[in-house]
Amino acid sequence: ESGGKMTTMYPDEAGMDKEVTAGDQADINAFSKLNVRYHELEDDLKVKKEELVNLQDCSNELLMILDDEELVKVGVGEAYADLNQEEAQEHINGLVEIAEQSTKDLEAEMSEVKDKMKELKARLKVKFGNSINLEEDE
């Protein structure tokens, strides 16, 4: 130990220790944070896709109402509003568009995060080989 500096060592594939620099540790931490973010995005995407299916089901149900004059109760926040079928369909279509865009945005962010993770993993694998465990699917 020199000058009170703590060093972390990883054995490389030949059993030789490789020093973990501050930059390496920053890359490891960044990978870990991206991994957590990726799984959060996965969960958010699953919820958003379920919401989209429910909205599409709702839209289909509206189309099956036979009486055009029948009012439809539409949830707005914690209250309900009575809308005619055309207004209700427009409202649902707007919600579907928002959910579809949110889904696309989540998928795009997931792709960006995955690319950054691959870049970090490649950089760390060059130095540490298989002695470092960087699993995306934890």
Phi, psi and chi 1 to 4 in degrees:
 res  aa     phi    psi   chi1   chi2   chi3   chi4
   1 GLU       -  126.8 -169.5  170.8  -17.0      -
   2 SER  -116.6  126.5   59.8      -      -      -
   3 GLY    61.2   28.2      -      -      -      -
   4 GLY    72.6    9.4      -      -      -      -
   5 LYS   -84.2  130.3 -179.1  178.8  146.8 -166.8
   6 MET   -90.9  129.1  179.1   92.9  150.8      -
   7 THR  -116.5  142.4   52.6      -      -      -
   8 THR  -106.8  138.4  -55.9      -      -      -
   9 MET  -121.7  141.1  -54.1  -65.4  -85.7      -
  10 TYR  -118.4  133.3  -93.1   96.9      -      -
  11 PRO   -72.9  136.6   23.2  -28.4      -      -
  12 ASP   -85.2 -174.0   66.3   12.5      -      -
  13 GLU   -65.2  -24.6  -68.4 -178.8    0.0      -
  14 ALA   -88.5    3.7      -      -      -      -
  15 GLY    87.7   -0.3      -      -      -      -
  16 MET   -83.1  141.6  -58.0  -62.4  -67.3      -
  17 ASP   -78.2  137.9  -75.6  -18.2      -      -
  18 LYS  -112.7  132.9  -67.3 -106.0 -176.7  175.4
  19 GLU   -74.1  137.0 -177.7  175.9  -14.9      -
  20 VAL   -92.8  111.6  178.9      -      -      -
  21 THR   -79.6  169.7   65.2      -      -      -
  22 ALA   -60.1  -37.4      -      -      -      -
  23 GLY   -64.6  -40.7      -      -      -      -
  24 ASP   -61.9  -45.0  -63.1  -25.7      -      -
  25 GLN   -63.6  -38.5 -168.7   60.1   53.3      -
  26 ALA   -62.9  -40.8      -      -      -      -
  27 ASP   -65.1  -41.4  -74.6  -10.5      -      -
  28 ILE   -62.5  -44.6  -67.0  166.4      -      -
  29 ASN   -64.9  -41.7  -67.9  -14.9      -      -
  30 ALA   -62.2  -42.2      -      -      -      -
  31 PHE   -60.1  -45.1 -177.3   91.3      -      -
  32 SER   -62.0  -43.9  178.0      -      -      -
  33 LYS   -64.7  -40.9  -73.5  177.7 -175.7  172.5
  34 LEU   -65.1  -37.7  -72.8  168.7      -      -
  35 ASN   -61.7  -45.4 -169.7   27.9      -      -
  36 VAL   -61.7  -45.3  168.4      -      -      -
  37 ARG   -62.0  -41.2  179.1   65.0 -176.6  142.4
  38 TYR   -59.0  -43.9 -175.6   81.7      -      -
  39 HIS   -70.9  -32.1  -69.6  -70.5      -      -
  40 GLU   -64.2  -44.1  -71.6  171.0  -10.5      -
  41 LEU   -63.1  -39.3  -70.1  167.0      -      -
  42 GLU   -58.2  -45.8  -98.8 -175.5  -21.3      -
  43 ASP   -64.1  -44.5  -67.0  -18.3      -      -
  44 ASP   -61.6  -40.2  -68.0  -11.8      -      -
  45 LEU   -65.1  -40.9 -177.7   61.1      -      -
  46 LYS   -60.3  -45.1 -178.7  179.6  177.6 -168.9
  47 VAL   -63.2  -44.3  168.2      -      -      -
  48 LYS   -64.8  -38.5 -166.9   53.6   70.7  177.3
  49 LYS   -66.8  -37.8  -76.9 -176.3  173.4 -178.6
  50 GLU   -65.1  -40.5  -72.4  171.8    3.3      -
  51 GLU   -61.5  -42.3  178.0 -176.1  -35.4      -
  52 LEU   -62.6  -44.2 -170.7   54.7      -      -
  53 VAL   -61.3  -43.2  166.1      -      -      -
  54 ASN   -62.7  -40.8  -69.9  -20.9      -      -
  55 LEU   -66.1  -40.0  -73.2  168.0      -      -
  56 GLN   -66.4  -38.6  -70.2  164.9  -23.3      -
  57 ASP   -62.0  -42.6  -71.5  -12.5      -      -
  58 CYS   -62.0  -43.7 -177.9      -      -      -
  59 SER   -60.6  -42.4  178.6      -      -      -
  60 ASN   -64.4  -39.5  -67.9  -22.7      -      -
  61 GLU   -61.5  -40.4  -70.6  -69.6  -34.6      -
  62 LEU   -61.1  -37.2  -82.5  174.4      -      -
  63 LEU   -67.9  -21.3  -65.5  173.6      -      -
  64 MET   -90.6   -5.0  -66.1 -163.0  -59.2      -
  65 ILE   -71.2  125.8  -64.1  175.1      -      -
  66 LEU   -80.7  -36.8  -62.3  176.2      -      -
  67 ASP   -87.1  107.9 -179.1    0.6      -      -
  68 ASP   -63.4  -21.8  -69.8  -18.3      -      -
  69 GLU   -86.2  -13.7  -59.3  -57.7  -45.4      -
  70 GLU   -64.7  130.7 -172.9  177.1  -21.8      -
  71 LEU   -80.1  149.6  -67.7  177.7      -      -
  72 VAL  -116.0  131.2  178.0      -      -      -
  73 LYS   -81.8  123.7  -71.6 -159.3  178.8  -60.2
  74 VAL  -120.0  127.7  175.8      -      -      -
  75 GLY   -71.1  127.1      -      -      -      -
  76 VAL  -128.3  102.3 -178.0      -      -      -
  77 GLY    66.8 -123.6      -      -      -      -
  78 GLU  -102.8    7.8  -65.7 -172.1   20.2      -
  79 ALA  -117.8  173.6      -      -      -      -
  80 TYR  -123.1  144.3  -71.7   91.3      -      -
  81 ALA  -122.0  143.5      -      -      -      -
  82 ASP   -88.8  119.0  -72.7  -33.9      -      -
  83 LEU  -123.1  151.2  -58.4  178.1      -      -
  84 ASN   -72.8  169.0   67.3   38.2      -      -
  85 GLN   -61.2  -38.3  -71.6  179.3   31.4      -
  86 GLU   -65.6  -44.5 -174.9  178.1  -34.4      -
  87 GLU   -64.2  -40.3  -67.6  168.2  -29.2      -
  88 ALA   -64.0  -43.7      -      -      -      -
  89 GLN   -62.7  -42.0 -169.3   66.6   52.0      -
  90 GLU   -62.0  -42.4  -73.4  174.3   15.4      -
  91 HIS   -61.6  -48.1  178.7   72.6      -      -
  92 ILE   -63.9  -42.7  -62.2  -60.7      -      -
  93 ASN   -60.1  -38.8  -70.5  -14.9      -      -
  94 GLY   -63.6  -41.7      -      -      -      -
  95 LEU   -66.2  -37.1  -66.5  174.5      -      -
  96 VAL   -63.0  -44.9  165.6      -      -      -
  97 GLU   -59.7  -43.5  -76.3 -179.6   29.0      -
  98 ILE   -63.1  -44.9  -68.5  168.0      -      -
  99 ALA   -65.0  -39.4      -      -      -      -
 100 GLU   -64.0  -42.1  -74.3  173.1  -19.7      -
 101 GLN   -66.2  -40.6 -173.5   58.2   52.0      -
 102 SER   -61.0  -40.4  -66.8      -      -      -
 103 THR   -62.1  -46.0  -61.6      -      -      -
 104 LYS   -61.8  -42.1  -72.6  177.4 -172.2  169.5
 105 ASP   -63.3  -43.7  -67.3  -13.8      -      -
 106 LEU   -63.2  -43.4  -73.1  167.1      -      -
 107 GLU   -63.3  -38.7  -72.0  169.9  -20.0      -
 108 ALA   -65.3  -43.8      -      -      -      -
 109 GLU   -65.5  -38.2 -173.2  176.9  -11.2      -
 110 MET   -60.8  -40.7  -75.0  175.6   72.3      -
 111 SER   -64.3  -43.0  178.7      -      -      -
 112 GLU   -61.9  -45.4  -71.9  174.5   26.4      -
 113 VAL   -62.3  -44.4  167.2      -      -      -
 114 LYS   -61.2  -41.8 -163.9   68.9  152.5  170.8
 115 ASP   -62.5  -43.4  -70.9  -14.4      -      -
 116 LYS   -63.7  -39.3  -70.6  177.1 -171.6  172.2
 117 MET   -63.5  -42.8  -71.8  170.0   67.2      -
 118 LYS   -62.2  -40.9  -76.3  179.8 -176.6  174.1
 119 GLU   -62.9  -47.0 -179.6 -176.0  -40.5      -
 120 LEU   -64.4  -42.6  -72.2  167.1      -      -
 121 LYS   -61.7  -43.9 -174.1  173.9 -173.9  173.3
 122 ALA   -61.3  -44.4      -      -      -      -
 123 ARG   -61.8  -43.9 -168.0  177.9  -29.2  158.5
 124 LEU   -73.1  -35.3  -70.6  163.2      -      -
 125 LYS   -65.6  -32.8  -73.8  -74.7 -174.2  178.8
 126 VAL   -59.6  -42.8  164.6      -      -      -
 127 LYS   -81.2  -42.8 -178.6  167.2 -177.0  179.5
 128 PHE  -106.6   -7.7  -61.0  105.9      -      -
 129 GLY    59.9 -143.1      -      -      -      -
 130 ASN   -84.1    2.8  -70.4  -30.9      -      -
 131 SER   -76.0  -13.1   65.2      -      -      -
 132 ILE  -107.0  132.7 -171.5  163.7      -      -
 133 ASN  -102.5  108.2 -175.5   16.1      -      -
 134 LEU  -121.1   89.3  -61.5  170.5      -      -
 135 GLU   -98.3  125.2  -70.0  -57.2  -41.6      -
 136 GLU   -75.4  -31.4  -62.8  103.1   34.1      -
 137 ASP   -97.9   60.1  -58.1  -44.7      -      -
 138 GLU   -97.8      -  -70.4  176.3    0.9      -
